[in-house]
Amino acid sequence: MIPFAVAVVPAYLRTGQDARWLRRGVEALLAQPAVGRVLVADDGSPCPVPPLPEGVEVLKTPVNAGPAAARNRGIARALGLGAEVVLFTDHDCLCEPGWAKGLLDALKPGRVAASGVTRALGRGLLDRYQDFAGAMNGRWALPGHDSLIYGPSCNLAVRAGALAEVRFDERFPTAAGEDYDFCHRLRRLGTIAFVPEAVVRHDFGYRGLGGLGRLLRQECRYGSADALLWEKHAELHALPSEACAPPDVGADPFPTDPSAYRRGALSRVRPRRYAPFFLLMKHLCRHAYRRGQHAPGRWREGPLPVGEMGTT
């Protein structure tokens, strides 16, 4: 029997483009038989939520509180509806057919969560670099490559029982670090499966030269999240892991063998013509990430999330 699964989509809509992305993503979710309900957690968007198909529930909040808080509101509602599994994706993502079923099928005994492959929807060089770097994919736990340390919150399924004990930390102000922290705490309850058949296409919105600035600003945000991550989980410094992304960024169809998703080393890049550009981008992104790490630590004040109460 397929478990009752509710999809939660946090949405902070700043432009009409964001609104169109949201409607496109919701329609793709509704087309999947394994998705029982869709909840959109509107995070105080300045742009109105567009008309959505019948049956989609919008959870409105007047003040922007960040994606972690939006997902927590969606989790509470999903559990109230009787969800057995909660599926997470983002408003700028397009879940391919079979995504939900693939994640649900992977939740075998001992698996507390599952995450799939996230690839760029666009075909430009910056999109290809994202596929190579794997920033929107999980990280393998080493040794063994048999489970993930974390899966990105744009491509994730979590058992309801685990969500009764673990929630997102709302002190993370942006979409950076909150999924890593969440999954690291989830792993105290079980393992996270990697599912190559569960594919999400992420629309990064890279348009012209402005796309480079958009990418580097996100890398800077990733770096700035480290302050809270390291304060909460000092053990992450020494935790062995490896990027989860295929070296052949032009692969179509995507590999279905998990062993194909290993470290995206430049020596393994196919086609080879991408290697010089990827090398340049690695240096630029590393610089932006370190700039974020050296920025003053900033996070929202607030209580510890569920799953950390009583810890120090």
Secondary structure, DSSP 4 states (H G I P E B T S, - for coil): ----EEEEEEE---SHHHHHHHHHHHHHHHT-TT--EEEEEEES-SSPPPP--TTEEEEEESS---HHHHHHHHHHHHHHTT-SEEEE--TTEEEPTTHHHHHHHT--TTEEEEEEEEEESS-SHHHHHHHHHTTTS-EEETTTSSSEEE--TTSEEEEHHHHTT----TT--SSSSHHHHHHHHHTTT-EEEEEEEEEEEE-----TTHHHHHHHHHHHHHHHHHHHHHHH-GGGGG--EEE---SBTT-SSPP-SGGGS----GGG-BSGGGHHHHHHHHHHHHHHHHHHHHSPP-----PPPTT-TT--
